[in-house]
C-alpha cells in the first residue's frame, strides 16, 4: 500500500484535486479490530451469501466505503481503481493521449485546443475541428459522454488512433500517435506594462514551482517593480508548490501555513532565506473557485502584509486529506487535519447547510479568504441575447468559421491579428452569422452586449490561432480586477 498525504479540492461534481502534506498512516492489525468493525464484515458476508439474488461482494464494499466517507465531510471520499489515474493526472502534470481539449455542443464534439507540441497538433488537428470518429467508432450525434470520448482518445504512449473530423464542411482523417502530454500550470505570463508582470496560475501540480520560475525569469531582466498573480479558478493542488511560491516573496523564518488535527500534531511550513522576489510589489486575484493551495498562498501573503488581495471571497477549503492506495488499486482520501493561515485563521467554511453557493451561507460560516479590495465581475453586458448565444454554442461556432474564412494566411502574427481584426469587423461578421441562422436580434440587448461580445470573440479567435497567452492579453484589457490593480499602481506612483 503506497501512502501519500494530499489535500484535495472537491468543487462541484467533477473536480478532485489536493495538496500533498507528507503524512503517514498507521494501518491497524487484524487482531486489533474492534467488534463493531467485525460486525460490518459479518453483515457483508451474510448479504453476499444469503441475499435473494447474486451480488458482488466487491461492489458492496465499494458502495459501503464510499457512503461511509461521504457521510464524514464533503472532502473525504473513495476512489475506485479505474478512476485513480485520471484524478491524479492534473497533479502529476501530464497524461498519455493525443493532446486535445474538447467540449460538447448539441451532441457535437468540438476541439477547443490542440495542446502545443502534442501529437494532435503535430498530426494536423486544430481548434474548431468537429470530431466524428475515433478508430472507426462514431463519436458525434450518438449520445457519448466526456468519459466515453476520452476513453477512445487516451491510451498508452506510442499507440496509434485514427481520428476523423469535419472541417469546413469536409471530412478529414488523421493518424495520431499517442504521446505523453505535459500539462502546464501557467496559463499566461507577460508584461502588463513597463513595470508589472502578470501570471495566471491554473493549478498547483508537481512541476508548478519550476514552471512558475521559468515563466517569470525572462521578465526579471526588464527590472519590473510588481507582479500580479491571478489565482481565479485555481482549485488547489500540491501544498509544496504553494509553499515554495510563497517562500519566493517572503523573508526567512515566517510561517506560511500550519496544519493540525486530533491525531496530527501541529506542523508548520516556514519560509527560508532563498526568496528571490522579496522586493517585488505583489497583487493577488482570487474568486469563488480559488481553493486549497490558492487560499494558503493568498492567506499567507495577506497575513504578512506582503500582498494586496483583489477579487471575490475564495471557496473556503481548509481541510487536509490523506490519500492511501490499497492493494486492489483503489484509494481513499480521509480528512485528518485542518490548515491555517499564519495568524491562525481557519479557511474552511461551515458544513452546516453545506452548499456550493457561498451566498447561501451566513457571513460567519462562509470561510475562505476575504479580499482586501473586492472587485465584482463585469456583468453589464450579459443579456439574454449574450447568454443564449453562449448556450447554443454559436459564439464558438462563429469564431471557427470566421477564422477559417479570413485568418488562415501563413505566418499571421499576434500583432498582425490585432491590426487586421477590428471590433467592428468581427461584430459585423457575427451579425451576418446570426442572420444565416435566422436568429432574431434584439437590438437593445445587442447594443448592451456588443462591447463584451467583441472582447470574447477576439480573445477566442486569438486562442484558436495562437495560445492561452494571447487570450489573456485581450481579456485582461477589459478585466475589472486587472484594471483596478493597474489603476491603483498608477495612483501610488504619482
MARKE-940230 format. One line per 8 residues: number of its first residue (from 1); for each residue x, y, z of C-alpha. Coordinates in Angstrom, 3 decimals. Last residue first. Example, Ala and Ser with C-alpha at 12.3 -4.5 7.8 and 13.67 -1.06 7.14 Angstrom:
2
2	13.670,-1.060,7.140  12.300,-4.500,7.800
This chain:
494
494	2.023,59.618,-8.935  3.372,56.110,-8.477  0.724,55.101,-5.945  -2.033,56.283,-8.285  -0.576,54.357,-11.188  -0.343,51.213,-9.073  -4.004,51.502,-8.094  -5.029,51.962,-11.738
486	-3.154,48.833,-12.806  -4.708,46.855,-9.954  -8.225,48.031,-10.826  -7.585,47.159,-14.488  -6.658,43.615,-13.540  -9.719,43.262,-11.308  -12.188,44.759,-13.807  -10.948,42.724,-16.823
478	-11.347,44.730,-20.042  -7.701,44.811,-21.119  -7.259,41.473,-19.319  -9.393,39.728,-21.925  -7.012,40.512,-24.793  -3.690,39.557,-23.192  -5.497,36.638,-21.590  -6.391,35.065,-24.948
470	-2.930,35.864,-26.333  -1.347,33.796,-23.572  -3.839,30.934,-24.000  -2.188,30.183,-27.341  -2.152,31.191,-31.040  -4.831,30.893,-33.706  -7.653,29.352,-31.654  -6.659,31.439,-28.621
462	-6.652,34.633,-30.682  -10.096,33.877,-32.053  -11.356,33.172,-28.543  -9.993,36.521,-27.354  -11.430,38.434,-30.297  -14.854,36.873,-29.786  -14.863,37.473,-26.045  -13.780,41.102,-26.364
454	-16.328,41.716,-29.148  -19.099,40.180,-27.064  -18.415,42.333,-24.033  -18.567,45.505,-26.145  -21.574,44.237,-28.110  -23.700,43.282,-25.123  -25.678,46.453,-24.351  -26.236,47.314,-28.020
446	-27.179,43.725,-28.825  -29.650,43.777,-25.949  -31.419,46.839,-27.381  -31.240,45.444,-30.894  -32.898,42.137,-30.027  -31.545,40.031,-32.863  -33.890,37.498,-34.472  -31.947,34.350,-35.402
438	-32.458,33.158,-38.959  -29.203,31.171,-38.632  -27.799,32.969,-41.670  -28.714,36.227,-39.973  -26.811,35.113,-36.880  -23.656,34.657,-38.964  -24.169,38.022,-40.641  -24.497,39.648,-37.218
430	-21.316,37.921,-36.042  -19.384,39.100,-39.090  -20.446,42.684,-38.470  -19.319,42.251,-34.871  -15.942,40.911,-36.004  -15.384,43.727,-38.458  -16.429,46.449,-35.999  -14.188,45.232,-33.189
422	-11.223,45.191,-35.548  -9.386,42.085,-36.707  -6.493,43.022,-39.004  -4.266,45.096,-36.726  -4.571,42.804,-33.724  -4.089,39.732,-35.948  -0.945,41.233,-37.446  0.425,41.871,-33.970
414	-0.479,38.324,-32.997  1.428,37.087,-36.025  -0.039,35.555,-39.166  2.721,33.437,-40.695  0.546,31.831,-43.369  -2.982,33.042,-44.006  -5.677,31.254,-42.054  -7.455,34.375,-40.872
406	-10.486,35.158,-43.026  -12.724,32.168,-43.784  -11.206,29.661,-41.353  -11.079,32.209,-38.557  -14.623,33.437,-39.127  -15.976,29.873,-39.174  -14.046,28.941,-36.034  -15.191,32.023,-34.123
398	-18.773,31.641,-35.318  -19.035,28.116,-33.908  -17.509,29.215,-30.611  -20.042,32.010,-30.086  -22.811,29.839,-31.534  -22.543,27.207,-28.824  -26.272,27.401,-28.140  -25.648,28.410,-24.525
390	-23.146,31.112,-25.452  -25.513,32.679,-27.974  -28.382,32.474,-25.493  -26.364,34.125,-22.724  -25.492,37.073,-24.993  -29.094,37.556,-26.086  -30.432,37.241,-22.542  -28.004,39.993,-21.566
382	-24.548,39.782,-20.026  -23.040,43.146,-20.956  -23.232,44.735,-17.521  -21.981,41.607,-15.744  -18.447,42.801,-15.074  -17.386,40.639,-12.157  -17.202,42.412,-8.828  -13.966,43.621,-7.273
374	-13.497,43.436,-3.515  -10.311,45.068,-2.230  -8.631,43.424,0.747  -10.114,40.155,-0.453  -11.798,37.784,2.018  -10.024,34.449,2.030  -12.322,31.478,2.586  -14.820,30.841,5.358
366	-18.517,31.275,4.623  -19.846,30.431,8.066  -19.555,33.882,9.667  -21.326,35.506,6.721  -24.327,33.166,6.743  -24.275,30.719,3.876  -26.455,30.877,0.748  -24.156,33.439,-0.874
358	-21.387,30.840,-0.970  -23.446,28.628,-3.290  -21.611,25.280,-3.430  -23.633,24.351,-0.379  -23.091,22.875,3.045  -26.139,23.576,5.236  -23.918,23.391,8.284  -20.553,22.220,6.924
350	-19.007,25.587,7.717  -16.283,27.116,5.577  -12.667,26.081,5.963  -10.151,28.947,5.868  -9.153,28.593,9.508  -7.372,31.776,10.539  -4.421,31.235,12.860  -2.365,34.311,12.054
342	-0.073,32.335,9.713  -3.076,30.923,7.813  -4.484,27.609,8.967  -4.761,24.032,7.767  -7.143,21.481,9.144  -6.372,17.845,9.897  -7.099,14.177,9.070  -9.736,14.328,6.325
334	-9.650,10.986,4.531  -8.852,10.346,0.877  -9.238,6.706,-0.031  -7.649,4.723,-2.831  -8.348,1.782,-5.124  -5.601,-0.318,-6.718  -6.704,-3.616,-5.130  -3.915,-3.455,-2.529
326	-4.927,-0.028,-1.273  -3.776,3.497,-2.035  -3.930,5.914,0.867  -4.542,9.617,0.434  -4.582,11.932,3.446  -6.892,14.901,3.200  -6.185,18.194,4.941  -9.119,20.563,5.309
318	-9.167,24.283,4.558  -11.412,24.692,1.524  -13.213,28.041,1.713  -14.017,28.994,-1.886  -12.403,32.419,-2.129  -14.151,35.732,-1.439  -14.150,37.904,-4.565  -11.464,39.927,-6.333
310	-8.311,41.593,-5.039  -5.685,40.610,-2.445  -2.988,43.163,-1.629  0.263,41.399,-0.938  3.018,41.063,1.683  1.100,42.226,4.695  2.192,39.018,6.453  -1.396,37.868,6.903
302	-2.305,38.713,3.292  0.653,36.882,1.736  -0.044,33.821,3.860  -3.773,33.908,3.078  -3.202,34.208,-0.676  -0.812,31.246,-0.727  -2.916,29.041,1.537  -6.070,30.060,-0.312
294	-4.616,29.058,-3.667  -3.426,25.781,-2.139  -6.977,24.968,-1.045  -9.385,26.970,-3.196  -9.868,29.687,-5.788  -13.273,28.974,-7.352  -15.109,31.755,-5.519  -12.575,34.303,-6.748
286	-8.965,35.302,-6.195  -6.573,37.968,-7.552  -3.181,38.532,-5.934  -1.090,41.715,-6.029  2.602,41.703,-5.148  5.187,44.515,-5.060  8.531,42.957,-5.932  11.372,43.242,-3.437
278	11.007,39.771,-1.926  11.050,38.081,-5.320  14.179,35.920,-4.955  13.287,34.127,-1.722  16.137,31.842,-0.591  16.245,32.812,3.095  13.587,30.312,4.063  9.850,30.486,4.734
270	8.263,28.082,7.168  5.694,25.303,6.995  4.469,24.419,10.460  3.123,21.046,11.636  0.820,20.939,14.648  0.328,17.362,15.788  -1.893,15.000,13.747  -4.295,12.669,15.546
262	-6.851,15.301,16.532  -5.739,17.684,13.779  -3.256,20.461,12.999  -1.762,22.074,9.927  0.363,25.205,9.599  0.802,27.834,6.914  3.458,30.221,5.622  5.091,30.838,8.993
254	7.982,33.277,8.681  11.601,32.298,9.255  13.185,33.983,6.231  11.796,36.889,4.230  8.831,36.249,1.994  8.043,36.517,-1.745  9.856,33.413,-3.046  8.685,31.439,0.002
246	5.071,31.824,-1.132  5.989,30.053,-4.376  7.610,27.182,-2.466  4.675,26.898,-0.051  2.128,26.740,-2.879  4.140,24.070,-4.720  4.680,22.031,-1.554  0.936,22.077,-0.851
238	0.169,20.176,-4.030  -3.067,21.092,-5.758  -5.642,23.830,-5.486  -8.805,24.820,-7.342  -7.324,27.681,-9.358  -10.377,29.359,-10.920  -9.000,32.789,-10.134  -5.407,32.591,-8.923
230	-4.027,35.574,-10.865  -0.627,36.651,-9.552  0.067,40.270,-10.476  3.728,41.204,-10.178  5.498,44.438,-9.323  8.650,46.525,-9.794  9.906,45.008,-13.027  13.604,45.279,-13.890
222	13.390,44.108,-17.519  15.758,41.204,-16.730  13.043,39.817,-14.434  10.801,39.348,-17.459  12.601,36.322,-18.892  12.542,34.539,-15.475  8.780,34.852,-14.952  7.688,31.710,-16.780
214	10.676,29.565,-15.826  10.165,30.351,-12.145  6.463,29.458,-12.245  7.151,26.325,-14.273  9.690,25.155,-11.683  7.192,25.800,-8.880  4.368,24.124,-10.780  6.134,20.827,-11.529
206	4.177,18.576,-9.151  0.938,20.485,-9.590  -0.521,23.659,-8.092  -3.195,24.673,-10.612  -4.129,27.264,-13.250  -1.671,30.067,-12.473  -2.096,33.259,-14.480  1.000,35.495,-14.308
198	1.080,39.246,-14.994  4.408,41.072,-14.647  4.289,44.824,-13.979  6.813,47.596,-14.708  6.633,48.506,-18.402  3.031,47.343,-18.764  1.067,44.119,-18.376  4.315,42.234,-19.023
190	3.613,38.576,-19.816  2.817,35.205,-18.270  -0.134,33.035,-19.249  -1.751,29.683,-18.474  0.966,28.502,-16.098  0.337,25.068,-14.585  1.407,23.325,-17.790  0.012,19.907,-18.583
182	2.572,17.745,-20.371  1.141,15.199,-22.769  2.830,11.805,-23.016  2.285,10.507,-26.525  -0.365,8.993,-28.749  0.444,8.527,-32.417  -2.259,10.287,-34.422  -3.480,9.088,-37.810
174	-5.595,11.890,-39.227  -8.770,11.782,-41.318  -10.608,14.683,-42.960  -14.304,15.126,-43.688  -15.268,18.348,-45.472  -17.763,21.008,-44.398  -15.072,23.498,-43.403  -13.513,20.878,-41.122
166	-15.270,17.667,-40.026  -13.001,15.256,-38.194  -11.946,11.612,-38.457  -9.377,10.340,-35.943  -7.238,7.210,-36.355  -5.544,6.217,-33.095  -1.988,4.999,-32.703  -0.032,3.581,-29.763
158	3.299,5.101,-28.769  2.136,6.414,-25.394  -0.554,4.199,-23.924  -4.091,5.358,-24.435  -6.416,8.315,-24.435  -8.621,9.094,-27.410  -11.281,6.400,-27.123  -11.543,6.520,-23.323
150	-11.648,10.319,-23.504  -14.673,10.160,-25.793  -16.598,7.821,-23.495  -15.637,9.854,-20.424  -16.947,13.052,-21.995  -20.225,11.269,-22.711  -21.489,9.721,-25.952  -25.026,10.483,-27.077
142	-24.768,9.227,-30.650  -24.602,12.522,-32.538  -20.840,12.669,-32.941  -18.488,9.944,-31.718  -18.789,7.176,-34.316  -16.269,4.366,-33.896  -13.901,3.961,-36.867  -10.756,4.259,-34.793
134	-12.119,7.542,-33.428  -14.976,9.110,-35.373  -16.718,12.431,-35.967  -14.701,15.006,-34.037  -15.547,18.549,-35.088  -12.433,20.622,-35.789  -12.691,24.114,-34.344  -9.245,24.198,-32.769
126	-6.699,22.254,-34.776  -5.706,18.736,-35.801  -2.649,18.499,-38.074  -0.724,15.425,-36.919  1.774,17.543,-34.976  -1.071,19.366,-33.221  -2.661,16.055,-32.245  0.671,14.609,-31.056
118	1.398,17.466,-28.631  3.804,20.386,-29.031  1.097,22.928,-28.307  -2.082,21.271,-26.972  -4.658,21.125,-29.759  -7.372,23.435,-28.483  -11.141,23.643,-28.293  -11.765,20.589,-30.472
110	-15.525,20.409,-30.801  -17.539,17.266,-30.040  -21.112,17.553,-31.310  -24.018,16.390,-29.153  -25.531,19.891,-29.074  -22.164,21.438,-28.120  -19.709,19.131,-26.385  -16.208,20.147,-25.335
102	-12.633,19.449,-26.325  -9.053,19.908,-25.192  -6.540,17.990,-27.254  -3.325,16.084,-26.614  -3.413,12.670,-28.307  -3.188,10.637,-25.110  -0.920,9.750,-22.188  -1.129,12.093,-19.210
94	0.710,15.003,-17.634  1.470,17.219,-14.666  1.142,14.724,-11.833  -1.457,16.959,-10.229  -3.625,17.152,-13.346  -3.387,13.397,-13.840  -4.209,12.252,-10.287  -7.961,12.033,-10.834
86	-7.457,10.293,-14.184  -5.211,7.632,-12.651  -7.472,6.951,-9.667  -10.684,6.402,-11.614  -10.273,2.738,-12.662  -9.194,1.700,-9.157  -12.185,3.229,-7.419  -11.642,6.405,-5.438
78	-13.340,6.783,-2.036  -14.089,10.135,-0.451  -13.385,12.613,2.316  -13.977,16.156,1.020  -17.706,16.648,1.615  -17.489,15.504,5.251  -17.961,12.314,7.291  -21.030,10.951,5.499
70	-19.047,10.930,2.240  -16.558,8.519,3.791  -19.182,5.978,4.863  -21.093,6.107,1.583  -17.972,5.434,-0.477  -16.892,2.625,1.836  -20.304,0.949,1.626  -20.521,1.356,-2.149
62	-17.074,-0.110,-2.753  -17.684,-2.963,-0.300  -20.983,-3.889,-1.939  -19.338,-3.805,-5.378  -16.576,-6.119,-4.194  -19.091,-8.530,-2.655  -20.882,-8.747,-5.998  -24.487,-9.880,-5.898
54	-26.460,-12.990,-6.808  -30.119,-12.572,-5.931  -32.134,-13.465,-2.812  -29.389,-12.347,-0.427  -27.985,-15.225,1.649  -24.264,-15.496,0.932  -23.295,-11.963,-0.057  -25.635,-10.418,2.489
46	-24.195,-12.554,5.305  -20.603,-11.759,4.289  -21.378,-8.043,4.206  -23.030,-8.311,7.612  -20.055,-10.186,9.073  -17.592,-7.597,7.771  -19.626,-4.765,9.253  -19.893,-6.630,12.574
38	-16.109,-7.092,12.682  -15.901,-3.283,12.629  -18.201,-3.096,15.663  -16.052,-5.668,17.471  -12.875,-3.526,17.283  -10.128,-4.763,15.027  -6.788,-5.166,16.791  -6.144,-8.749,15.678
30	-6.350,-7.759,12.008  -3.618,-5.154,12.508  -4.442,-1.472,12.080  -2.505,0.539,9.469  -0.589,3.573,10.650  -0.934,6.473,8.235  1.881,8.756,7.160  1.670,12.487,6.495
22	3.570,14.072,3.604  1.322,17.070,3.014  0.427,16.726,-0.659  -2.289,19.186,-1.592  -5.348,18.083,-3.466  -7.623,17.869,-6.502  -10.985,16.268,-7.158  -13.052,18.251,-9.690
14	-16.077,16.512,-11.195  -19.129,17.320,-9.169  -18.943,20.917,-7.930  -15.564,21.641,-6.409  -13.886,18.826,-4.438  -10.432,20.175,-3.615  -7.873,17.729,-2.404  -5.331,17.970,0.469
6	-2.991,15.037,-0.089  -0.902,12.754,2.051  0.652,9.844,0.244  0.962,6.244,1.298  1.507,3.318,-1.018  0.000,0.000,0.000
